Amino acid sequence: MHIHVEGLVAIVIFYLLILFVGIWAAWKNKNSGVVEGVDRSETIMVGGRDIGLFVGAFTMTATWVGGGYINGTAEYVYLPGYGLAWAQAPFGYALSLVLGGLFFAKPMRSRGYVTMLDPFQQLYGKRMGGLLFIPALMGEIFWSAAILSALGATLSVIIDIDINMSVIISALIAIFYTLVGGLYSVAYTDVVQLFCIFIGLWLSVPFALSNPAVSDIGVTAVKQLYANQTAWLGKIENTDKWMWADNFCLLMLGGIPWQVYFQRVLSASSATYAQVLSFLAAFGCIVMAVPSVLIGAIGASTDWNQTSYGPIPPMQKDQSDMILPIVLQHLCPSYISFFGLGAVSAAVMSSADSSILSASSMFARNIYQLAFRQTASDREIVWVMRITIFVFGALATAMALLTGTVYGLWYLSSDLVYVIIFPQLLSVLFIRGTNTYGSIAGYIFGLILRIGGGEPYLKLPPFIYYPGWTIEEKVHHVTHEVEYLVMQRFPFKTISMLASFLSNVAFSYLFKYLFESGTLSAKYDFLDAVVAKHSAEIMDKTTLVNRNIIGLNEMAPVKPRLSVTLAAAFTRKETLTEEDDSSPESPSHENE
């Protein structure tokens, strides 16, 4: 095995830079939040709620712009039969940030929640919060796996080491600085990582475009010049339009209900800042996608027979997911390629660390502390977070080693939160009167309809065949194995999401009517979701708060650069005034 020394040096330099920034951020902010009396565990999860505009804009952009984003966009632009028309992520995730800023950032931030699951546990109870943690965790794990998979592919091209080894090394570095500094380390390293991506890619693009083996990308955008390669603009066939729309809605709406997004929202210094950061990040997503699109177009416009890569194009070697590092490696001068690849390899960690931290935050707070160990000390919660950072990091690493294309993992991660979490979030924030019975019904309906459609990336066959389904043949070019896949061209993911939402509302109002009208006796309200909850409210407000686990400080708005402690929430009336009239869903929603 030949090791590229220059590439190895570049990797070491950039990794040391990222590691140094992560440790420095942890040291710089080690006392953040202590003055206000905020728990150390909360500081790790959302910082001191004092992330400013500059760092906040970068870390919010890095919510989506990572290895999966830049490698996956280039992959789909390059893939024959797909092209730019199917590279939906830049536009889908940009719109998700706009919608998140318009409708979700303000109510979540102004009530001072700590994680995305807090409003669910406040309204639906700790058991339902635990159920909703499962798809949220799976989404974060799949997302992290997509980033690590892209990172491993990049490293294996740069220094010609085994892809599994590169994935493991990269995961260990991301886990280490996340463990040391929490959100502060993640946020500050995001700034460096995005600079690395932007400079590294834009520095490489002109050299790749001027390579003699690359045809005019303006011509190849609409015209096929090489065998097995179609025009890189791509097109949407009539038979695929519903599937295209289904995937686009998945990215646009499924990009909202993520702890990795709300972690940034909840760490902003005010609700207004959280909205502004979302809009800036949407613009940043579009800008950061441009060089990836160009590199994908360059890959589709290259006569690989004239390059050091060899006569067989990447697609026929099942290496389409590596097209970005391959272009930089074989179409740029060595000193440019190593700089670009070194920067990108360090930078693509910018989402893996965030997802690992998000998953561990939800588990430590919403599962361990609020559901099982309400008396757990802050020190105990911090240790639980550290342990789960390792555990979830290991799970994401294992998934990256076992799965296929980056884009496949990418869609799959958004799929889970789109079908299950998004309709629940809509219900809990904007629909008055929903309760635990409706939440369970929505969860079950959405899950059955989604799993029923099958999942090719997990080798899961369908048991529901939606209208327009077809069987497609997939040939693995390296092994020459033929695989037959069921393709669901019906927008069943969006239908599953809508069914989940409508089921939540319908069953909530049905059980509310049955109990309040006396059709069902109050003794059957075993989830304490309707009649029993109202009785508890009348008898003792404090008991109600304690039973629902969520403290009043998390139901109240948090003023800019100020974290309200539990004791202050019971004594300061001003902390309960900001958001009550600004949203259909106020803290009193739980008393419907």
Buried (B, 14 or more C-beta within 10 A) or exposed (E): EEEBEBBBEBBEBBBEBBBEBBBBBBEEBBEBBEEBEBBBBBBBBBBBBBBEEEBBBBBBBBBBBBBBBBBBBBBBBBBBEBBBBBBBBBBBBBBBBBBBBEBBBBBBBBBBBBBBBBBBBBBBBBEBBBBBBEBBBBBBBBBBBBBBBBBBBBBBBBBBBEBEEBBBBBBEBBBBBBBBBBBBBBBBBBBBBBEBBBBBBEBBBEBBBEBEBBBEBEEBBEEBBBEEBBBBBBBBEEEBEBBBBBBBBBBBBBBBBBBBBBBBBBBBBBBBBBBBBBBBBBBBBEEBBBBBBBBBBBBBBBBBEEBEBEEEBBBBBBBBBBBBBBBBBBBBEEEBBBBBBBBBBBBBBBBBBBBBBBBBBBBBBBBBBBBEBEEBEBEBBBBBBBBBBBBBBBBBBBBBBEBEBBBBBBBBBBBBBBBBBBBBBBBBBBBEEBBBBBBBBBBBBBBBBBBBBBBBBEEEEBEBBBEBBEEEEEEEEEEEEEEEBBBBBBBBBBBBBBBBBBBBBBBBBEBBEBBEEEEBEEEEBEBBBBBBBBBBBEEEEEEBBEBBBBBBBBBBBBBEEBBBBEEBBBEBEEBBEBBBEEBEBBBEBBBB
